Amino acid sequence: MLVQVYVDDIIFGSTRKSLVANLRALNERKISNEFYGLDLTSGKTAINPYGGPKLAIEKSCGADDCGCTLYTYPVTPKTSHLNAVKRLFKYLKGKPNLGLWYLRESSFDLEAFSESKQPIVATSTTEAEYVAAASCCGQVLWIQNQMLDYGFNFMNTKIHIDNESTICIVKNPVYHSKTKHIEIRHHFIRDSYEKKLIRVEKIHTDFNVADLLTKAFDGPRFNFLVVNIGMINP
């Protein structure tokens, strides 16, 4: 069994599929029971890890405090925060083996999808999307280097972006008025494109699986993204 750890990212590799599945299930039970008093062996499950786009997390002073002994939130943890975490573990209970599985007999390729969550101050949607694409590029370059250790060469990796203006900026090495507000450190994505370490392609918003990590969805849309992001529950 091979385990690669980088901060909070862990990749397990094993010749025995059951070994990895048992390890993940054991870890989920340990975390839920130790920190949130949940028993994943009984009770109801949740169809998704959040309540959907209408889920409200109370931040007002009038909301009930849950106390830091149960759940540590950066600022005044509320009961709604704790309930959101409990729902997450109820979802995990119903999907103990759901994840990105790369089986030996399956095809293996590296593609990336970029979508702006906009945690930064931006003067336009294009700028926000461009900064997100640069961040995605940084992750791609890191994964490329990691995969070389396993004997995989994924140079010229495809990055899917659903914003046409962002793609034009990446491909155009000339600085102009639309890019003057973007910090220089984000422009390394252009250099990566010119060196053919990455390539950028337009994708329709409906098929941008990065939405799964930036927005909340109910039912069919959530399940569609889970399947298309390559997650399986063997």
PEWO-V901298 format. One record per backbone hydrogen bond with DSSP energy under -1.0 kcal/mol. NH is the residue of the N-H (numbers start at 0). CO is the residue of the C=O. E is the energy in kcal/mol with one decimal. If there is no record, write none. Layout:
BEGIN
nh: (NH;NH)
co: (CO;CO)
e: (E;E)
END
This chain:
BEGIN
nh: (1;3;5;8;10;12;20;21;22;23;24;25;26;27;28;29;30;31;32;33;34;35;37;41;54;62;65;69;70;78;81;82;83;84;85;86;87;88;89;90;91;92;93;97;98;105;111;113;127;128;129;130;131;132;133;134;135;136;137;138;139;140;141;142;143;144;145;146;147;149;150;151;156;158;159;160;166;167;168;169;170;171;178;181;185;186;188;189;191;192;193;194;195;196;197;198;200;202;206;207;208;210;211;212;213;214;221;222;223;224;225;226;227;228;229;230;231)
co: (12;10;8;5;3;1;16;17;18;19;20;21;22;23;24;25;26;27;28;29;30;31;31;38;51;59;76;66;66;63;77;78;79;80;81;82;83;84;85;86;87;88;89;94;231;102;157;159;123;124;125;126;127;128;129;130;131;132;133;134;135;136;137;138;139;140;141;142;143;146;147;146;196;198;111;200;162;163;164;165;166;167;175;178;182;183;185;186;187;188;189;190;192;191;191;156;158;160;203;204;206;207;208;209;210;210;217;218;219;220;221;222;223;224;226;225;98)
e: (-4.0;-2.6;-2.8;-2.6;-2.5;-3.0;-1.8;-2.4;-1.7;-2.2;-2.3;-2.2;-2.0;-2.2;-2.0;-2.1;-2.3;-2.2;-2.3;-2.1;-2.2;-1.7;-1.7;-1.2;-1.8;-1.3;-1.7;-1.0;-1.5;-2.4;-1.6;-2.6;-1.8;-1.8;-2.3;-2.1;-1.6;-1.8;-1.8;-2.0;-1.9;-1.8;-1.0;-1.0;-2.0;-1.4;-2.6;-2.9;-1.9;-2.6;-2.4;-2.4;-2.0;-2.3;-2.2;-2.1;-2.4;-2.4;-2.0;-1.7;-2.3;-2.5;-1.7;-2.5;-2.6;-1.8;-2.1;-2.8;-1.2;-1.0;-1.1;-2.6;-2.0;-3.0;-3.5;-2.7;-1.5;-2.0;-2.0;-2.1;-2.0;-1.2;-1.8;-1.3;-1.7;-2.0;-1.1;-1.5;-2.1;-1.9;-2.6;-1.9;-1.3;-2.6;-1.1;-2.3;-2.3;-1.7;-1.8;-1.4;-1.2;-1.9;-1.6;-1.7;-1.1;-2.0;-1.2;-2.2;-2.7;-2.1;-2.2;-2.2;-2.3;-1.5;-1.2;-1.6;-2.4)
END
